[in-house]
């Protein structure tokens, strides 16, 4: 009896995430996709605005993108209009989840923030808390688009003494960082502040190098005292007015090759530039 046809078995493709290509991130956040093959948790926890129930949502499909259809169905089931972010799970394995328990400070989940991919929209007092961590050296990648309403937008900060990773100087379109002693500022960026872009801060004490969309945008002096414990607003003062997509933080200065791999991977998914 013939038990089967003649041929070659083709196994399903193996998933490879950004953190598999460039591992050992200190923290990694995405509400749109899985970033690491071994990551077994959810992408995001949301609160719907009808009954204020909360639910975790994970990934679906061969590319392990966030299950936006399940989120949409959940909103309809609850008679809700909007979903707000109570937690973005850290996919690095270091459990540095970004969370917010106060409804009035929760950013908005946006189903199609850019090119059909979901993101998190911040405004005014929206902010997410992160367990505090130190960065002697670092590589910080922020994919975002904002409509500036203040002279400064803080993506990350250390709330106690205002150390920050930010978009500054509205008129001259620059990014900057403050580590508690040094405040280096990039050269003028090629892409305007209200246009989607990938911003990069590569700190290798005593030098920080800035990049936008993979293009070098100046250097400055930085120390070894960077700390972070919050994403978003500083009590409604300097805040992000727009959406954030993938955000990845390494506690080392990546090599040029690894930096370019991160850039290429994020841009390939979102088509930012």
Residue, then its C-alpha position, 0 to 999 in steps of 0.5 A: x500500500x502506498x502511504x504517501x506521495x513522492x516529494x520533499x517536505x517543506x517546513x514552515x518558515x522560521x520566524x526571525x525578529x528584530x531582536x534575533x538579528x541584533x540581540x541583548x536589548x535592554x528594553x524593546x516595545x512594539x504594539x505592532x509586531x513580535x520582536x523576538x522569536x522566543x518571546x511568549x508574552x503579549x504585545x499590549x494590554x488595553x482598556x476599552x472606553x465603554x465599560x473600562x474592562x482590560x485585556x491583553x492582545x498578542x500576535x497572529x499570522x506567520x509574521x506574528x503581527x499584533x492581532x488588530x482584528x481581535x482588538x476591533x472585535x473586542x471593542x465592538x463586543x463592548x460597545x466601545x469607541x476607543x482603546x487606551x494603553x495600560x501596558x506595552x510589554x517589554x519584549x527584551x526579556x528584561x520585564x521593563x514593561x511600560x505601564x499606566x494605571x491612571x485612565x487620564x494619563x493613558x495614551x490612545x491605541x491607534x489601529x492604523x498609525x502608519x501604513x496600516x500598522x498600529x501605534x500608540x498616540x500620545x498627547x498632553x499628560x499621556x505617559x507610561x512608567x518604566x522600572x528605572x534603569x541606568x545606561x552607561x552606554x546606549x543605543x536608543x531607536x525611536x520610530x515616530x511622527x509628531x505634530x509639535x505643540x511645544x518647543x520640546x517633546x520628551x520620548x523618554x525621561x528620568x522623572x526625578x531630575x529631568x534626564x531625557x531623550x527628546x526632540x527639541x528646538x522647534x525652529x531648527x529641527x534637532x534632537x537632543x539628550x540630557x544625561x544630568x550634566x551634558x545636553x548635546x544637540x544634533x545638527x539640523x535634521x534633514x526631515x522635518x519634525x512633523x514627518x514620520x522618521x526613525x530617530x537614533x541616539x548612540x551614546x559611547x561615553x564621552x561621545x554621542x552620535x545622532x542619526x535620523x533615518x540612518x543618516x548621521x546628524x552630528x555628535x556631542x559630549x555625553x557622560x555615563x549617567x543616563x537613566x530612564x523611567x518614563x515614556x511620554x509626558x513630563x507632567x504635561x509640560x514637554x510632551x509627545x504630540x503624535x504616535x510612537x511605533x517600535x522603540x528599542x533600547x540597548x545598553x551598549x553603543x551598537x556597531x555601525x553594522x548592527x545599527x544599520x540592521x536595526x534601521x533596515x528592519x524597522x524601516x522595512x516593516x513600517x516604510x518610514x522613509 
